[in-house]
Amino acid sequence: MVSALFEVVGGLKRAQRGNLRANRLALLHVIAALGPVRPSAIAVELQVNQSSVTRQVQALVQEGAVRVKGDPQDLRACLIRLTPSGREQLEKLNRIGLSRFASFVADWDAEEVRAFTRLLRKFEESKAAVAEREKRSTKPYWRKESHR
């Protein structure tokens, strides 16, 4: 199972690397889901450096896909939200992505696709639950007994 997961994740990362459409889709998804959102929150969600988010957001601003405004609660920060044009781009990229994934499972029957989807969601929920438990139970290394 672990080997299969590494193959899938590795394949997804290779497909995403250098694929501007995939990066744009991920960024637009986060903005749509969390918006209005700060660049720092986008960076955390996408697990990337904030400077790369800033560059990508600037490109989206120039294209009219997002709007950036000052955060009224923190004048040092800004909030990013989709524009109608950005929402259209997101929908178009979603259609392209869905078509691509549909081609991956084209020879599967409907029940196999539903089972795969259900198991992926279950796996993600289990992973999140373990991460939460570990987060609550992990002490910083300097507070552990062996470092006193």
Residue pairs with C-beta under 8 A, 6 or more apart in sequence:
15 22
16 22
16 23
16 26
21 93
21 96
23 56
24 56
24 60
24 89
24 93
25 90
25 93
25 94
25 97
26 46
27 42
27 46
27 53
27 56
27 57
27 60
28 60
28 65
28 82
28 86
28 89
28 90
28 93
29 90
30 37
30 42
30 45
30 46
31 37
31 42
31 66
31 80
31 81
31 82
31 86
32 82
32 86
32 87
32 90
34 41
34 42
34 45
35 79
35 80
35 81
35 82
36 69
36 79
36 80
36 81
37 79
37 80
37 81
38 71
38 77
38 78
38 79
38 80
39 50
39 53
39 54
39 57
39 78
39 80
40 50
40 77
42 53
42 57
42 80
43 49
43 50
43 52
43 53
46 53
57 66
57 68
57 80
60 66
60 86
61 67
61 68
63 85
64 83
64 85
64 86
65 82
65 83
65 85
65 86
65 89
66 80
66 81
66 82
66 83
66 86
67 80
67 81
67 82
67 83
68 78
68 79
68 80
69 78
69 79
69 81
70 77
70 78
70 79
71 77
71 78
71 79
82 90
105 112
105 113
105 116
108 116
141 147
